[in-house]
Amino acid sequence: QVQLVESRGGSVQAGGSLSVSCTASGSTFRINTFGWYRQAPGKQRELVATSGIFGTNYADSIKDRFTISRDNAKNTVYLQMNSLKPEDTAVYYCYAKDKWNGSEYWGQGTQVTVSS
C-alpha cells in the first residue's frame, strides 16, 4: 500500500504562482509513475502532468506554465504552477501508480483557487 499526502494549496490572483507537493509513504519502491490530476466543480477529473520512466507528460492546457518534478530520495513530487488562470481553479490530486500490478493511489486533494 502507498499513502499520498499533499501539501496545502492556496489562493492566488491570476498571473501568480503556486507550488504544491505530495509525499508518498508505505511501499514507495513499487511506484514508477507520479502525477497530478485536477477536478474543477462540475467537471470530470483531468490529467495535469505525470512523471514516469518515459519522462514527463503535460496536458495541453497547462503546458509551458506548470512543471512537475520529483525527488525520489524524499518520495516527493512537486507541481510548480506559474501564470495561473482562473480556469486553473480546481482540487488538485496527487497520483501514483504501482509498477508491478498497476494499482493506482490518490491523495486526498488540495484546493487551488485563482481569482481574476
Number of C-alpha atoms within 10 A of each C-alpha: 11 19 17 21 18 21 16 13 17 13 14 18 14 17 14 14 17 18 17 21 20 25 20 23 14 10 11 18 12 17 20 16 19 27 26 26 19 22 19 16 9 6 9 9 15 14 19 24 24 24 19 16 8 9 8 15 16 19 14 11 12 17 12 12 14 20 19 22 17 18 10 12 6 10 16 18 24 21 22 14 20 17 15 23 19 15 13 20 19 20 18 26 25 30 24 27 20 19 14 9 8 13 13 15 18 18 20 13 23 21 19 22 21 21 15 11
